[in-house]
Amino acid sequence: MSATLDSTVDAAIETLKHDLPTLFDRDISYEIYTRNIEFKDPVNRFKGKLNYRIIFWTLRFHARLFFTEIFFDLHSVDRSAEDTILANWTVRGTLRVPWKAKIFFNGYSTYKLDSEGTIYEHIDTWDRSPGEILQQFFRPGDRSSDS
């Protein structure tokens, strides 16, 4: 790989390190993605930068609507192959329900790079099924802070 390409990939990694921890609070940067970015997770699949922008807007909207607090804990972002960036993370939060249910799951994002170092594919993998995550909504959370 050329030095220019390496610096482009390094810039993408730095952008991800900056954007991901606050994705529930503010919008991400879209310059590191191709126009036809493909996204896939256990419940969604689509193509195109407009749809990619919409999914992040939807995440922020639902985070504010359904959670009293929600965090995207970014553990690492590294180049795992010449054309791949891997980000490991945890989502955790407290639902806006009387029983203060907690949500928690781990995952990783695989970002595939084209020959120019731009991300053309983003695949999220979760450590449990969507149904198992949904079941957390109905379990009582920590009530020790209740008076």
C-alpha positions in Angstrom: 0.0 0.0 0.0 1.2 3.5 -0.7 2.0 6.1 1.9 -0.9 8.2 0.7 -3.3 5.3 1.0 -2.0 4.5 4.5 -2.5 8.1 5.6 -6.1 8.0 4.2 -6.8 4.8 6.2 -5.2 6.3 9.3 -7.4 9.3 8.9 -10.5 7.0 8.7 -9.4 5.2 11.8 -9.0 8.5 13.7 -12.4 9.7 12.4 -14.0 6.5 13.7 -12.3 6.9 17.1 -13.6 10.4 17.3 -17.2 9.8 16.0 -18.2 6.5 17.4 -18.2 7.2 21.2 -20.7 10.1 20.7 -22.9 8.6 17.9 -25.9 8.7 20.2 -25.4 12.4 20.9 -24.2 14.0 17.7 -23.8 13.2 14.0 -20.8 11.4 12.6 -18.5 12.5 9.7 -19.5 11.1 6.4 -16.5 12.0 4.3 -14.8 8.6 5.0 -17.6 6.6 3.3 -18.4 6.0 -0.4 -21.6 7.3 -1.9 -22.8 3.7 -2.2 -21.9 2.6 1.3 -23.5 -0.7 2.2 -24.6 -1.3 5.8 -25.7 -4.5 7.5 -26.5 -5.5 11.1 -28.7 -8.2 12.5 -31.9 -6.2 11.8 -31.0 -3.8 8.9 -29.5 -3.9 5.5 -29.3 -1.0 3.0 -27.2 0.8 0.5 -26.4 4.5 0.0 -25.0 7.4 1.9 -28.4 9.0 2.4 -29.7 5.8 4.1 -26.6 5.6 6.1 -27.2 9.2 7.4 -30.8 8.2 8.2 -29.8 5.2 10.3 -27.5 7.4 12.5 -30.3 10.1 12.8 -32.7 7.3 13.8 -30.2 6.0 16.4 -29.9 9.4 18.0 -33.7 10.0 17.9 -34.5 6.7 19.5 -31.7 7.0 22.1 -33.3 10.3 23.3 -36.8 9.0 23.2 -36.3 5.6 24.8 -33.3 5.9 27.2 -32.5 8.1 30.2 -28.9 7.3 29.4 -27.2 5.4 26.7 -23.5 4.9 25.9 -21.5 3.6 23.0 -18.2 2.4 24.6 -15.5 2.1 22.0 -12.8 -0.3 23.1 -10.6 -0.3 20.0 -10.4 0.7 16.3 -7.6 -1.0 14.4 -6.7 -2.0 10.9 -7.1 -5.8 10.9 -6.1 -6.3 7.3 -4.9 -4.2 4.4 -8.5 -3.5 3.4 -10.3 -3.8 6.7 -10.8 -1.7 9.9 -12.3 -3.4 13.0 -14.0 -1.5 15.8 -14.9 -3.3 19.1 -17.6 -1.8 21.2 -20.3 -2.1 23.9 -23.7 -0.5 24.0 -25.2 0.1 27.4 -28.0 2.2 28.8 -31.0 2.6 31.0 -34.5 2.5 29.4 -37.0 5.2 30.1 -39.4 2.8 31.9 -40.5 2.8 35.5 -38.5 -0.4 36.2 -35.3 1.2 34.8 -34.4 -1.7 32.6 -30.8 -1.9 31.5 -29.6 -2.7 28.0 -26.2 -4.1 27.4 -24.5 -5.9 24.5 -21.1 -6.1 22.9 -20.3 -6.1 19.2 -17.9 -5.2 16.5 -18.0 -3.2 13.3 -16.2 -4.4 10.2 -15.4 -1.6 7.8 -14.2 -2.6 4.3 -12.0 -0.2 2.3 -11.8 0.3 -1.4 -8.6 0.9 -3.3 -8.6 4.6 -2.3 -9.0 3.9 1.4 -12.7 4.9 1.6 -15.2 2.8 3.5 -17.6 1.0 1.1 -19.1 -1.5 3.6 -20.0 -1.5 7.3 -21.1 -4.7 8.9 -22.1 -4.8 12.6 -22.0 -8.1 14.5 -23.6 -8.4 17.9 -22.8 -10.9 20.7 -26.4 -11.9 21.1 -29.6 -12.0 19.0 -32.0 -9.0 18.6 -34.5 -11.0 20.6 -32.2 -11.5 23.5 -31.4 -7.8 23.5 -35.2 -7.0 23.4 -35.8 -9.3 26.4 -33.5 -6.9 28.4 -36.2 -4.2 28.1 -38.5 -6.2 30.3 -36.1 -7.1 33.1 -35.9 -4.8 36.2 -32.8 -2.7 36.3 -30.8 -1.5 39.3 -33.3 0.1 41.7 -30.7 0.8 44.4 -30.8 4.5 43.5 -34.6 4.7 44.1 -35.7 6.5 47.3 
